[in-house]
Amino acid sequence: MDLTSKQRAQLRGLANGIDTIIQVGKDGLGENLIRQADDALEARELVKGRVLDNNLEYDARTAAEALAKATRSEVVQVIGTKFVLYRESHSKPREKRIQLVKSKPKKQA
């Protein structure tokens, strides 16, 4: 699922109020970190992560892309050492999920 720019903007706004819950440290992207991120995405749909200074292998962009690929999620934003990931939850009822802005069909000229 590719996010439109309006959907990304909506998710960036929602991400402002949430705390960082994923931290990529000196161990990099291990199996435990991927499982933790996967569980957090299923429970919350939108998670914020951070790459710590002691990590020499990853910067925020590469860590976010690798974690997104491993958890089947989308990178919403990367700023400095922080990143935001989104994946629609399948365990929550539809009315409790984040409702993304619908993209309008393009008009034919």
mmCIF file of the C-alpha atoms, coordinates in Angstrom:
data_MODEL
# 
_entry.id   MODEL 
# 
loop_
_atom_site.group_PDB 
_atom_site.id 
_atom_site.type_symbol 
_atom_site.label_atom_id 
_atom_site.label_alt_id 
_atom_site.label_comp_id 
_atom_site.label_asym_id 
_atom_site.label_entity_id 
_atom_site.label_seq_id 
_atom_site.pdbx_PDB_ins_code 
_atom_site.Cartn_x 
_atom_site.Cartn_y 
_atom_site.Cartn_z 
_atom_site.occupancy 
_atom_site.B_iso_or_equiv 
_atom_site.pdbx_formal_charge 
_atom_site.auth_seq_id 
_atom_site.auth_comp_id 
_atom_site.auth_asym_id 
_atom_site.auth_atom_id 
_atom_site.pdbx_PDB_model_num 
ATOM 1   C CA . MET A 1 1   ? 0.000   0.000   0.000   1.00 0.00 ? 1   MET A CA 1 
ATOM 2   C CA . ASP A 1 2   ? 1.503   3.304   -1.062  1.00 0.00 ? 2   ASP A CA 1 
ATOM 3   C CA . LEU A 1 3   ? 0.568   6.376   0.923   1.00 0.00 ? 3   LEU A CA 1 
ATOM 4   C CA . THR A 1 4   ? -0.429  9.595   -0.826  1.00 0.00 ? 4   THR A CA 1 
ATOM 5   C CA . SER A 1 5   ? 1.089   12.911  0.237   1.00 0.00 ? 5   SER A CA 1 
ATOM 6   C CA . LYS A 1 6   ? -2.150  13.894  1.986   1.00 0.00 ? 6   LYS A CA 1 
ATOM 7   C CA . GLN A 1 7   ? -2.188  10.623  3.920   1.00 0.00 ? 7   GLN A CA 1 
ATOM 8   C CA . ARG A 1 8   ? 1.474   11.113  4.889   1.00 0.00 ? 8   ARG A CA 1 
ATOM 9   C CA . ALA A 1 9   ? 0.681   14.635  6.093   1.00 0.00 ? 9   ALA A CA 1 
ATOM 10  C CA . GLN A 1 10  ? -2.221  13.315  8.165   1.00 0.00 ? 10  GLN A CA 1 
ATOM 11  C CA . LEU A 1 11  ? -0.039  10.613  9.738   1.00 0.00 ? 11  LEU A CA 1 
ATOM 12  C CA . ARG A 1 12  ? 2.796   13.096  10.415  1.00 0.00 ? 12  ARG A CA 1 
ATOM 13  C CA . GLY A 1 13  ? 0.320   15.259  12.325  1.00 0.00 ? 13  GLY A CA 1 
ATOM 14  C CA . LEU A 1 14  ? -0.855  12.272  14.372  1.00 0.00 ? 14  LEU A CA 1 
ATOM 15  C CA . ALA A 1 15  ? 2.752   11.249  15.071  1.00 0.00 ? 15  ALA A CA 1 
ATOM 16  C CA . ASN A 1 16  ? 3.558   14.582  16.735  1.00 0.00 ? 16  ASN A CA 1 
ATOM 17  C CA . GLY A 1 17  ? 1.747   13.565  19.898  1.00 0.00 ? 17  GLY A CA 1 
ATOM 18  C CA . ILE A 1 18  ? 3.130   10.050  20.332  1.00 0.00 ? 18  ILE A CA 1 
ATOM 19  C CA . ASP A 1 19  ? 6.226   8.982   22.243  1.00 0.00 ? 19  ASP A CA 1 
ATOM 20  C CA . THR A 1 20  ? 9.223   7.149   20.822  1.00 0.00 ? 20  THR A CA 1 
ATOM 21  C CA . ILE A 1 21  ? 8.798   3.443   21.599  1.00 0.00 ? 21  ILE A CA 1 
ATOM 22  C CA . ILE A 1 22  ? 11.342  1.784   19.288  1.00 0.00 ? 22  ILE A CA 1 
ATOM 23  C CA . GLN A 1 23  ? 15.046  2.377   19.781  1.00 0.00 ? 23  GLN A CA 1 
ATOM 24  C CA . VAL A 1 24  ? 17.657  1.006   17.414  1.00 0.00 ? 24  VAL A CA 1 
ATOM 25  C CA . GLY A 1 25  ? 20.825  0.639   19.479  1.00 0.00 ? 25  GLY A CA 1 
ATOM 26  C CA . LYS A 1 26  ? 24.259  -0.865  19.022  1.00 0.00 ? 26  LYS A CA 1 
ATOM 27  C CA . ASP A 1 27  ? 22.784  -4.324  18.312  1.00 0.00 ? 27  ASP A CA 1 
ATOM 28  C CA . GLY A 1 28  ? 21.089  -2.976  15.186  1.00 0.00 ? 28  GLY A CA 1 
ATOM 29  C CA . LEU A 1 29  ? 17.907  -4.565  13.842  1.00 0.00 ? 29  LEU A CA 1 
ATOM 30  C CA . GLY A 1 30  ? 17.778  -7.852  15.662  1.00 0.00 ? 30  GLY A CA 1 
ATOM 31  C CA . GLU A 1 31  ? 14.988  -10.392 15.740  1.00 0.00 ? 31  GLU A CA 1 
ATOM 32  C CA . ASN A 1 32  ? 13.687  -9.055  19.067  1.00 0.00 ? 32  ASN A CA 1 
ATOM 33  C CA . LEU A 1 33  ? 13.508  -5.474  17.797  1.00 0.00 ? 33  LEU A CA 1 
ATOM 34  C CA . ILE A 1 34  ? 11.630  -6.554  14.669  1.00 0.00 ? 34  ILE A CA 1 
ATOM 35  C CA . ARG A 1 35  ? 9.167   -8.573  16.781  1.00 0.00 ? 35  ARG A CA 1 
ATOM 36  C CA . GLN A 1 36  ? 8.689   -5.623  19.151  1.00 0.00 ? 36  GLN A CA 1 
ATOM 37  C CA . ALA A 1 37  ? 8.054   -3.255  16.227  1.00 0.00 ? 37  ALA A CA 1 
ATOM 38  C CA . ASP A 1 38  ? 5.648   -5.737  14.623  1.00 0.00 ? 38  ASP A CA 1 
ATOM 39  C CA . ASP A 1 39  ? 3.649   -6.064  17.856  1.00 0.00 ? 39  ASP A CA 1 
ATOM 40  C CA . ALA A 1 40  ? 3.621   -2.294  18.369  1.00 0.00 ? 40  ALA A CA 1 
ATOM 41  C CA . LEU A 1 41  ? 2.399   -1.689  14.804  1.00 0.00 ? 41  LEU A CA 1 
ATOM 42  C CA . GLU A 1 42  ? -0.413  -4.205  15.232  1.00 0.00 ? 42  GLU A CA 1 
ATOM 43  C CA . ALA A 1 43  ? -1.501  -2.592  18.503  1.00 0.00 ? 43  ALA A CA 1 
ATOM 44  C CA . ARG A 1 44  ? -1.024  1.090   17.603  1.00 0.00 ? 44  ARG A CA 1 
ATOM 45  C CA . GLU A 1 45  ? -0.740  1.290   13.789  1.00 0.00 ? 45  GLU A CA 1 
ATOM 46  C CA . LEU A 1 46  ? 1.566   4.328   14.057  1.00 0.00 ? 46  LEU A CA 1 
ATOM 47  C CA . VAL A 1 47  ? 4.900   4.082   15.882  1.00 0.00 ? 47  VAL A CA 1 
ATOM 48  C CA . LYS A 1 48  ? 7.840   6.412   16.329  1.00 0.00 ? 48  LYS A CA 1 
ATOM 49  C CA . GLY A 1 49  ? 11.392  5.124   16.484  1.00 0.00 ? 49  GLY A CA 1 
ATOM 50  C CA . ARG A 1 50  ? 14.857  6.497   17.084  1.00 0.00 ? 50  ARG A CA 1 
ATOM 51  C CA . VAL A 1 51  ? 18.366  5.467   16.107  1.00 0.00 ? 51  VAL A CA 1 
ATOM 52  C CA . LEU A 1 52  ? 20.708  5.909   19.058  1.00 0.00 ? 52  LEU A CA 1 
ATOM 53  C CA . ASP A 1 53  ? 24.132  7.549   18.703  1.00 0.00 ? 53  ASP A CA 1 
ATOM 54  C CA . ASN A 1 54  ? 25.971  4.317   19.560  1.00 0.00 ? 54  ASN A CA 1 
ATOM 55  C CA . ASN A 1 55  ? 24.671  2.619   16.399  1.00 0.00 ? 55  ASN A CA 1 
ATOM 56  C CA . LEU A 1 56  ? 27.365  2.743   13.731  1.00 0.00 ? 56  LEU A CA 1 
ATOM 57  C CA . GLU A 1 57  ? 25.646  0.516   11.171  1.00 0.00 ? 57  GLU A CA 1 
ATOM 58  C CA . TYR A 1 58  ? 22.385  2.414   10.531  1.00 0.00 ? 58  TYR A CA 1 
ATOM 59  C CA . ASP A 1 59  ? 21.262  5.978   10.105  1.00 0.00 ? 59  ASP A CA 1 
ATOM 60  C CA . ALA A 1 60  ? 17.592  6.841   10.572  1.00 0.00 ? 60  ALA A CA 1 
ATOM 61  C CA . ARG A 1 61  ? 16.647  6.457   6.882   1.00 0.00 ? 61  ARG A CA 1 
ATOM 62  C CA . THR A 1 62  ? 18.245  3.027   6.367   1.00 0.00 ? 62  THR A CA 1 
ATOM 63  C CA . ALA A 1 63  ? 16.969  1.742   9.724   1.00 0.00 ? 63  ALA A CA 1 
ATOM 64  C CA . ALA A 1 64  ? 13.420  2.921   8.924   1.00 0.00 ? 64  ALA A CA 1 
ATOM 65  C CA . GLU A 1 65  ? 13.471  1.340   5.462   1.00 0.00 ? 65  GLU A CA 1 
ATOM 66  C CA . ALA A 1 66  ? 14.876  -1.965  6.737   1.00 0.00 ? 66  ALA A CA 1 
ATOM 67  C CA . LEU A 1 67  ? 12.399  -2.092  9.621   1.00 0.00 ? 67  LEU A CA 1 
ATOM 68  C CA . ALA A 1 68  ? 9.503   -1.187  7.298   1.00 0.00 ? 68  ALA A CA 1 
ATOM 69  C CA . LYS A 1 69  ? 10.459  -4.018  4.953   1.00 0.00 ? 69  LYS A CA 1 
ATOM 70  C CA . ALA A 1 70  ? 10.759  -6.503  7.826   1.00 0.00 ? 70  ALA A CA 1 
ATOM 71  C CA . THR A 1 71  ? 7.393   -5.502  9.348   1.00 0.00 ? 71  THR A CA 1 
ATOM 72  C CA . ARG A 1 72  ? 5.496   -4.883  6.055   1.00 0.00 ? 72  ARG A CA 1 
ATOM 73  C CA . SER A 1 73  ? 4.850   -1.258  6.997   1.00 0.00 ? 73  SER A CA 1 
ATOM 74  C CA . GLU A 1 74  ? 5.294   2.170   5.383   1.00 0.00 ? 74  GLU A CA 1 
ATOM 75  C CA . VAL A 1 75  ? 7.853   4.833   6.271   1.00 0.00 ? 75  VAL A CA 1 
ATOM 76  C CA . VAL A 1 76  ? 5.888   8.004   6.985   1.00 0.00 ? 76  VAL A CA 1 
ATOM 77  C CA . GLN A 1 77  ? 8.716   10.365  7.853   1.00 0.00 ? 77  GLN A CA 1 
ATOM 78  C CA . VAL A 1 78  ? 12.380  10.527  8.803   1.00 0.00 ? 78  VAL A CA 1 
ATOM 79  C CA . ILE A 1 79  ? 13.775  13.567  10.622  1.00 0.00 ? 79  ILE A CA 1 
ATOM 80  C CA . GLY A 1 80  ? 17.243  13.569  12.142  1.00 0.00 ? 80  GLY A CA 1 
ATOM 81  C CA . THR A 1 81  ? 17.568  10.399  14.197  1.00 0.00 ? 81  THR A CA 1 
ATOM 82  C CA . LYS A 1 82  ? 13.806  9.751   14.448  1.00 0.00 ? 82  LYS A CA 1 
ATOM 83  C CA . PHE A 1 83  ? 11.423  7.955   12.107  1.00 0.00 ? 83  PHE A CA 1 
ATOM 84  C CA . VAL A 1 84  ? 7.725   7.115   11.949  1.00 0.00 ? 84  VAL A CA 1 
ATOM 85  C CA . LEU A 1 85  ? 6.215   3.866   10.617  1.00 0.00 ? 85  LEU A CA 1 
ATOM 86  C CA . TYR A 1 86  ? 2.583   3.054   9.773   1.00 0.00 ? 86  TYR A CA 1 
ATOM 87  C CA . ARG A 1 87  ? 0.757   -0.199  9.134   1.00 0.00 ? 87  ARG A CA 1 
ATOM 88  C CA . GLU A 1 88  ? -2.995  -0.728  9.225   1.00 0.00 ? 88  GLU A CA 1 
ATOM 89  C CA . SER A 1 89  ? -4.018  -3.044  12.050  1.00 0.00 ? 89  SER A CA 1 
ATOM 90  C CA . HIS A 1 90  ? -6.063  -6.126  11.277  1.00 0.00 ? 90  HIS A CA 1 
ATOM 91  C CA . SER A 1 91  ? -6.866  -7.041  14.869  1.00 0.00 ? 91  SER A CA 1 
ATOM 92  C CA . LYS A 1 92  ? -8.684  -3.786  15.707  1.00 0.00 ? 92  LYS A CA 1 
ATOM 93  C CA . PRO A 1 93  ? -12.308 -3.200  14.725  1.00 0.00 ? 93  PRO A CA 1 
ATOM 94  C CA . ARG A 1 94  ? -12.599 -0.966  11.654  1.00 0.00 ? 94  ARG A CA 1 
ATOM 95  C CA . GLU A 1 95  ? -14.040 1.989   13.609  1.00 0.00 ? 95  GLU A CA 1 
ATOM 96  C CA . LYS A 1 96  ? -11.047 2.020   16.010  1.00 0.00 ? 96  LYS A CA 1 
ATOM 97  C CA . ARG A 1 97  ? -8.438  2.104   13.236  1.00 0.00 ? 97  ARG A CA 1 
ATOM 98  C CA . ILE A 1 98  ? -6.792  5.268   11.933  1.00 0.00 ? 98  ILE A CA 1 
ATOM 99  C CA . GLN A 1 99  ? -9.054  6.542   9.160   1.00 0.00 ? 99  GLN A CA 1 
ATOM 100 C CA . LEU A 1 100 ? -6.837  7.772   6.333   1.00 0.00 ? 100 LEU A CA 1 
ATOM 101 C CA . VAL A 1 101 ? -7.885  10.534  3.961   1.00 0.00 ? 101 VAL A CA 1 
ATOM 102 C CA . LYS A 1 102 ? -9.272  9.036   0.764   1.00 0.00 ? 102 LYS A CA 1 
ATOM 103 C CA . SER A 1 103 ? -7.483  9.872   -2.436  1.00 0.00 ? 103 SER A CA 1 
ATOM 104 C CA . LYS A 1 104 ? -9.673  11.463  -5.102  1.00 0.00 ? 104 LYS A CA 1 
ATOM 105 C CA . PRO A 1 105 ? -9.729  9.955   -8.581  1.00 0.00 ? 105 PRO A CA 1 
ATOM 106 C CA . LYS A 1 106 ? -7.929  12.053  -11.186 1.00 0.00 ? 106 LYS A CA 1 
ATOM 107 C CA . LYS A 1 107 ? -10.121 13.946  -13.627 1.00 0.00 ? 107 LYS A CA 1 
ATOM 108 C CA . GLN A 1 108 ? -9.825  13.169  -17.307 1.00 0.00 ? 108 GLN A CA 1 
ATOM 109 C CA . ALA A 1 109 ? -9.049  16.248  -19.429 1.00 0.00 ? 109 ALA A CA 1 
# 
